Amino acid sequence: MPTLTRPARALLGGAAAATLLLTGACANSNSAAQGAAGSASATAGAVEPTGDIPEITGSTLVLRVDYTGGFVTPAMLATRIPMISVYADGRVITEGPTTKQYPGPALPNLQVQYVEAADVNVLVERARSAGVQNGVDLGQPGVADAQTTRFTLLTEQGVQTVEAYALAEAAGAANGLSAEQVRDRELLSGLIIALQDLETTLGPGRVKEPADYQPAAIAGVAMPFQQAEGDPAQTEKAWPGPALPGTPLGEGLDMGCVSAEAQAAKDVLAAAESATAITPWTSAGKKYTVQLRPLLPDERDCDDLMKRA
């Protein structure tokens, strides 16, 4: 199992930094992940975890950058895919290139890569040095309808989160921010650049080639189907998962969310391969548009998506 240790050097203005030191063979990791993650020995001086530390398995989220808010639809809020998610077993999950073809595919192009356990630690250290810790005040720039960039990091002190409203939109200008807030935002922007180019950040040959992410579960946000003017005709498909529309997303919203796992997830994924983003799905005699969202290793159902929206 991974061990939490304290390194000798200090980060973040002299505060003792907690580094998540990971072994490459978590008890609950699958064999493919184990082989890619490698092996790293726990260093001397290991200490017991303090704070709100989850039980660490291969599917434990270590580092994530995602978005909240912004001028988007409720369905997009619920199904938005994180920019990057790094897990304890070395999996790194991102969204791959998208097609400009319309209508696009029903399933998003999620990609998984693997890094060594020691390189997971490198990314943790990078996030710590960029200032990902609770309580950081990044200000509120005068920008309307922008999204918030959220950084989440697992450390020995627990899960650390920092949120930056309009991080990209307010870059390079004061916008009512203090000099310290501008500096802190630049550090976080630099972290994003580093995470988007892992080959440069970690070194040549340190990142495995990407492969299609194979989810164990999938969620779908369903709303009554309406043929939009100008859309090409689509073939109806029978929905093979739990009955639509599912759990309501919110008061006054004519949409719901369902999640499927095990064989039901396989059935939905198989059917989605020949569907598009505007395919009408039929369930109990009604037609729906369903926005599909493969669930990530740390997500179980629609509730997890709504917590992060």
C-alpha positions in Angstrom: 0.0 0.0 0.0 1.1 3.6 -0.5 2.9 5.3 2.4 2.7 8.9 3.4 6.0 10.5 4.3 7.5 13.9 5.1 10.4 15.0 2.8 13.3 16.9 4.2 12.8 20.1 2.1 10.1 22.6 2.6 7.7 24.1 0.2 5.1 26.9 0.2 6.9 29.6 2.1 8.8 27.3 4.5 5.8 25.2 5.6 6.6 21.5 5.9 5.3 19.9 2.7 3.7 16.5 2.7 4.6 14.3 -0.2 2.5 11.4 -1.2 5.0 8.6 -1.8 3.4 5.7 -3.7 4.3 2.1 -4.3 3.5 0.6 -7.6 1.5 -2.3 -6.3 -1.6 -1.2 -4.4 -3.6 -4.2 -3.3 -6.7 -3.2 -5.3 -4.9 -2.2 -8.5 -5.5 -4.3 -11.6 -2.5 -6.1 -13.1 -2.2 -3.7 -16.1 -2.0 -0.7 -13.8 0.5 -2.4 -11.6 2.8 -3.2 -14.4 2.7 0.4 -15.7 3.0 2.0 -12.2 6.2 0.1 -11.4 7.6 -0.1 -7.9 8.9 2.5 -5.4 10.1 1.7 -1.9 8.7 3.5 1.0 11.3 5.8 2.5 12.6 5.9 6.0 10.7 8.1 8.5 7.2 7.2 7.4 4.6 8.7 9.6 1.0 7.9 10.2 -1.5 9.9 8.1 -3.2 12.9 9.7 -6.2 14.8 8.6 -9.0 13.6 6.3 -7.1 10.9 4.4 -9.1 8.3 2.5 -8.0 4.7 2.4 -5.5 4.6 -0.5 -6.0 2.2 -3.3 -5.0 2.2 -6.9 -8.2 4.2 -7.7 -7.5 6.9 -5.1 -7.5 10.3 -6.7 -4.2 12.1 -6.1 -4.4 15.2 -8.3 -7.1 16.7 -10.4 -7.8 19.9 -12.4 -11.4 20.4 -13.3 -14.0 23.2 -13.9 -17.1 24.3 -12.2 -19.7 27.0 -13.0 -19.6 29.1 -16.1 -22.3 29.9 -18.6 -23.1 26.4 -19.7 -26.2 24.2 -19.6 -27.1 22.0 -16.5 -26.4 18.9 -18.5 -22.9 20.2 -19.4 -22.3 21.0 -15.7 -23.1 17.5 -14.7 -21.2 15.7 -17.4 -18.1 18.0 -17.8 -14.9 16.0 -17.9 -11.9 17.0 -15.7 -8.9 18.4 -17.6 -6.7 15.8 -15.9 -7.1 13.2 -13.2 -4.0 11.4 -11.7 -4.5 8.3 -9.6 -2.4 6.4 -7.0 -1.7 3.5 -9.4 -0.2 5.9 -12.0 -3.2 6.3 -14.3 -3.6 9.7 -15.9 -6.9 10.3 -17.5 -7.7 13.2 -19.9 -10.0 13.9 -22.7 -8.4 13.2 -26.1 -8.9 15.1 -29.4 -12.5 15.8 -30.5 -13.9 15.7 -34.0 -15.4 18.7 -35.7 -17.9 16.4 -37.4 -21.6 17.1 -36.6 -23.2 15.3 -35.0 -20.3 14.1 -33.0 -20.0 10.6 -31.3 -22.2 9.7 -28.3 -19.1 8.9 -26.2 -16.4 11.4 -25.3 -12.8 10.5 -26.2 -11.3 9.7 -22.8 -7.7 8.6 -22.8 -5.6 6.9 -20.1 -1.8 7.0 -19.8 0.4 5.5 -17.1 3.3 7.0 -15.2 5.7 5.5 -12.6 4.9 5.8 -8.9 7.9 8.1 -8.5 6.5 10.4 -11.2 3.2 10.6 -9.4 5.2 12.1 -6.6 6.8 14.5 -8.9 3.4 15.8 -10.0 2.3 16.0 -6.3 5.4 18.1 -5.5 4.7 20.3 -8.5 1.2 20.9 -7.4 2.3 21.7 -3.8 4.9 24.2 -5.1 2.3 25.8 -7.3 0.2 26.6 -4.2 -2.5 24.0 -4.1 -3.6 24.1 -0.5 -6.8 25.0 1.4 -7.5 28.6 2.3 -5.6 30.3 -0.6 -7.4 33.5 -1.6 -7.2 34.0 -5.4 -9.6 37.0 -5.5 -12.6 37.6 -7.7 -11.6 39.3 -11.0 -14.2 41.5 -12.8 -15.1 39.0 -15.4 -18.7 37.8 -16.1 -19.9 34.3 -16.7 -16.5 32.6 -16.5 -15.9 29.2 -15.2 -13.8 28.4 -12.1 -10.7 26.2 -12.3 -10.5 23.9 -9.4 -7.3 22.1 -8.3 -7.6 19.1 -5.9 -4.5 17.4 -4.3 -4.2 14.6 -1.8 -1.5 15.3 0.8 -0.6 14.0 4.2 -2.7 16.9 5.7 -5.7 15.6 3.8 -7.4 16.7 0.6 -6.4 20.2 -0.4 -8.5 22.3 -2.8 -8.0 25.7 -4.3 -10.4 27.4 -6.8 -9.5 30.2 -9.3 -12.4 32.0 -10.9 -11.7 33.2 -14.5 -8.1 31.9 -14.3 -7.6 32.1 -18.1 -9.8 35.1 -18.7 -8.1 37.3 -16.1 -4.5 36.2 -17.0 -1.9 39.0 -17.3 -4.1 41.7 -15.9 -4.9 43.0 -12.4 -8.7 43.0 -12.8 -9.1 44.0 -9.1 -6.6 41.4 -7.9 -3.6 42.1 -5.6 -0.1 41.5 -6.8 0.1 38.4 -4.6 -3.1 37.0 -6.1 -1.8 37.6 -9.7 1.4 35.8 -8.8 -0.5 32.9 -7.2 -2.7 32.6 -10.3 0.4 32.5 -12.5 1.8 29.6 -10.6 -1.4 27.7 -11.0 -1.5 28.5 -14.7 2.0 27.2 -15.0 0.9 24.0 -13.2 -1.7 23.4 -15.9 0.9 23.9 -18.6 3.1 21.3 -16.9 0.2 18.8 -16.5 -0.8 19.2 -20.2 2.7 18.3 -21.3 3.7 15.4 -19.1 6.5 14.2 -21.5 8.3 17.5 -21.0 7.5 17.7 -17.3 8.6 14.2 -16.4 11.1 13.6 -19.1 11.3 11.6 -22.3 10.0 8.1 -22.1 8.4 8.5 -18.7 4.8 8.5 -19.9 3.2 5.5 -21.6 1.4 5.9 -24.9 -2.3 6.9 -24.4 -5.0 4.2 -24.8 -8.8 4.4 -24.8 -10.1 4.6 -21.3 -12.4 1.6 -20.5 -14.9 2.7 -17.8 -16.4 0.3 -15.3 -19.5 2.5 -15.1 -21.2 5.2 -17.1 -23.8 7.9 -16.4 -26.3 9.5 -18.7 -28.1 12.8 -18.4 -31.5 12.4 -20.1 -33.9 15.1 -21.4 -37.0 14.9 -23.6 -35.9 14.5 -27.2 -36.6 17.5 -29.5 -35.6 17.5 -33.2 -33.7 20.7 -33.7 -34.2 22.6 -36.9 -31.5 21.7 -39.4 -30.3 18.6 -37.6 -29.9 15.5 -39.7 -32.4 12.7 -39.1 -31.1 10.1 -36.6 -32.1 6.4 -36.1 -33.8 5.7 -32.8 -32.1 3.3 -30.5 -33.5 1.4 -27.5 -31.9 2.5 -24.3 -30.3 -0.6 -22.7 -29.6 0.9 -19.3 -31.7 1.8 -16.2 -35.1 3.4 -17.1 -34.9 7.0 -18.2 -34.9 9.8 -17.2 -33.7 8.8 -13.8 -33.0 11.0 -10.8 -34.0 14.6 -11.4 -31.0 16.9 -11.7 -32.7 19.8 -9.9 -36.0 21.6 -9.2 -37.5 23.0 -12.4 -35.2 21.0 -14.7 -36.8 18.6 -17.1 -33.9 16.2 -17.0 -32.6 13.4 -14.9 -29.5 11.2 -14.5 -29.0 7.5 -14.5 -25.9 5.4 -14.0 -25.1 1.9 -15.1 -22.4 -0.6 -14.0 -21.4 -4.2 -14.7 -23.3 -5.7 -17.6 -25.6 -2.7 -17.9 -22.6 -0.4 -18.4 -21.3 -2.8 -21.1 -24.6 -2.7 -22.8 -24.8 1.1 -22.8 -21.2 1.4 -24.1 -21.8 -1.1 -26.9 -25.0 0.7 -28.0 -23.3 4.1 -27.9 -20.6 3.0 -30.3 -23.1 3.3 -33.2 -24.9 6.4 -31.7 -24.3 10.1 -32.0 -24.6 13.0 -29.6 -28.1 13.7 -30.9 -29.4 10.1 -31.2 -33.0 9.7 -29.9 -33.0 7.0 -27.2 -36.3 5.2 -26.4 -37.2 4.1 -22.9 -40.7 3.2 -21.7 -42.3 4.5 -24.8 -40.7 7.9 -24.7 -37.8 9.5 -26.6 -34.8 11.2 -24.9 -31.6 12.9 -25.7 -28.9 11.4 -23.5 -25.6 13.0 -22.7 -23.2 10.2 -21.8 -20.4 10.5 -19.3 -18.1 7.6 -18.6 -17.4 7.5 -14.9 -13.8 7.9 -13.7 -12.1 5.5 -11.2 -13.1 7.6 -8.2 -16.7 8.1 -9.3 -19.5 5.7 -8.7 -22.8 7.3 -9.8 -24.7 10.4 -10.7 -24.3 11.8 -7.1 -20.6 12.0 -7.6 -21.0 14.1 -10.7 -23.5 16.4 -9.0 -21.2 17.0 -6.1 -18.5 18.4 -8.4 -20.8 20.3 -10.8 
